[in-house]
Amino acid sequence: MTVDVVVIGAGLAGNAAACTAAERGATVCLLEKGGSFGGSSVRAGGGLLFAGTDLQKKLGVDDDAERLRAAIVAAGQAKNDPVVVGAYVENQLDTYEWLCAHGIEFSLAPPNADVPTPRLHVTPQGHLTRVVHSRLVEMPNATYRPHTRARRLRRGDDGRVAGVAVTHDGVDTEIAARHGVIVASGGFSRSPELLQTFAPEWAGAVKMGGPDNTGDGLRMAGALGAQLVDMGYIEATFGASADDFHAGTSRNEPEPRLLFPHAAGAVVVNRLGRRFVNEGLNYKAIGRICADQPDGLGFQIFDRQVMERSQPVPTPRDYAGALADGLVVQAPTIGALARALGIDPGGLEATIAAYNDFVRARHDPDWGRPTAGGVTVEAPPFYGFPCRAGLTATYCGVKVDANLHVVDVFEEPIEGLYAAGEVVGGFHGAGYLTGTGLGKAAVFGHFAGRSVGRPAP
Ligand SMILES: Cc1cc2nc3c(=O)[nH]c(=O)nc-3n(C[C@H](O)[C@H](O)[C@H](O)COP(=O)(O)OP(=O)(O)OC[C@H]3O[C@@H](n4cnc5c(N)ncnc54)[C@H](O)[C@@H]3O)c2cc1C
């Protein structure tokens, strides 16, 4: 088979890249290792960071691309590659408009400590990827191949990447690409070996990424000399459901889920019923601290006041849905809740009583939570969510240039090879900003679909 563009991986990045290239008239083949498309992208319940959108303008939010750039660089502690951040900032608005033109309707998540400017554009979980995929498969010049694992990248006689060796249903074959190959195979949160190499401290974290995200793109590009960047900056996210804990409950969903009632005022305690962190910190920072608690467990404890703040989108704020699905435990008193969760009841009761005093005094002398969270825990019923740090994404990956060509260890572009989405390194630097995982997938996917075939700058 010969096409103009081969795209490896059918998450949001791969679908956006394939769809864009096909809309521009290229013949495209999108490969997916698993039986269904979506990878991590359909598991993510959050939103995407865009700035300067018509939705923001309509709601009176004053924002622009430069402020978005500053926020990304601040979150990354200025360790980000400015070229890669530039590729995002300069292409994000065009991507937003492209998604809207495909019928996607976003809403704006309310501001929070991580994203104080309302710029997190949300849709129901998986919706974006499904819409882009539907558009892709209706185009006659696009082919989608599930159950097709890319194994190796092939170079032509001129050294350009000119195809992919694949295994489809156990049969090895090759697909040639006239204009180039886009690697969009996601991260490696499901690869024990790569985690052991690059993030051994997170080898035991709850694995939340797409089931086939084993870093194949990194290996294939690495075999051609691709440079890897940001490998030391992998972080897990606090608030991943502790699934072992839910064994035997009415839980009806096999995948772990993120839930953030702490962002709405819940208190976080350990098995002893003791607080161990300022709940106002970023969920990555809390994840690190939680990993050191007994069994790596944290319990988000809250009451009716926080439950009333539940909203269906984005998923991490859907506390009511998590209760209905058996992930959140409900009890009439704090003592009963502690017993149901296996927490020391006396410890939890004392912690909550002290915490309520901190809230009333608007001062948290123990952990310095800003304005002590603002919500007491005293209105029954009471709720508890047992959770751990979860690995949702691996953030680091191959180095790319301004047009998303993969760059080798000698800083030379690898002609014909592009990357998009989570497999791209250099964007986040030392810290992840909420909404840039899905954002990076959509923006770089759409941009790669337009870049492919262009010579390196
Ligand atoms: C639970 C969860 C919550 C998240 N929440 C957020 C959030 O709120 N906001 C945010 O911005 N980000 C969030 N993220 C991160 C975000 O979802 C990812 O960074 C993003 O979706 C990655 O998109 P992608 O297209 O690059 O990769 P993926 O969506 O993972 O797609 C990669 C695809 O490549 C396929 N593949 C792998 N190897 C091969 C191969 N050899 N051949 C063919 N196909 C292959 C995989 O099967 C997969 O389908 C979350 C992630 C998870 C798991």
The ligand as a Gaussian input file, in Angstrom:
#p B3LYP/6-31G(d) Opt

LIG

0 1
 C       -7.546000       9.533000      32.902000
 C       -6.861000      10.616000      32.130000
 C       -7.198000      11.942000      32.365000
 C       -6.573000      12.954000      31.661000
 N       -6.986000      14.225000      31.870000
 C       -6.499000      15.211000      31.082000
 C       -7.022000      16.535000      31.168000
 O       -7.912000      16.805000      31.953000
 N       -6.514000      17.489000      30.367000
 C       -5.513000      17.224000      29.496000
 O       -5.089000      18.135000      28.801000
 N       -4.985000      15.989000      29.384000
 C       -5.458000      14.982000      30.142000
 N       -4.946000      13.716000      30.040000
 C       -3.800000      13.499000      29.128000
 C       -4.297000      13.425000      27.685000
 O       -5.423000      12.585000      27.615000
 C       -3.206000      12.868000      26.766000
 O       -1.998000      13.581000      26.954000
 C       -3.635000      12.981000      25.313000
 O       -4.924000      12.456000      25.131000
 C       -2.656000      12.237000      24.411000
 O       -3.192000      12.186000      23.125000
 P       -2.410000      11.404000      21.987000
 O       -3.289000      11.395000      20.801000
 O       -1.035000      11.937000      21.864000
 O       -2.239000       9.924000      22.554000
 P       -3.370000       8.831000      22.813000
 O       -4.708000       9.417000      22.901000
 O       -2.898000       8.016000      23.955000
 O       -3.335000       7.972000      21.465000
 C       -2.202000       7.210000      21.111000
 C       -2.684000       6.031000      20.291000
 O       -1.565000       5.392000      19.667000
 C       -1.785000       4.000000      19.662000
 N       -0.511000       3.319000      19.464000
 C        0.492000       3.162000      20.355000
 N        1.502000       2.482000      19.797000
 C        1.137000       2.194000      18.517000
 C        1.751000       1.487000      17.456000
 N        2.945000       0.922000      17.575000
 N        1.092000       1.377000      16.273000
 C       -0.171000       1.918000      16.119000
 N       -0.809000       2.582000      17.129000
 C       -0.153000       2.723000      18.308000
 C       -2.423000       3.773000      21.017000
 O       -3.105000       2.532000      21.059000
 C       -3.363000       4.969000      21.131000
 O       -4.631000       4.687000      20.599000
 C       -5.551000      12.662000      30.726000
 C       -5.200000      11.328000      30.493000
 C       -5.850000      10.318000      31.177000
 C       -5.467000       8.897000      30.877000

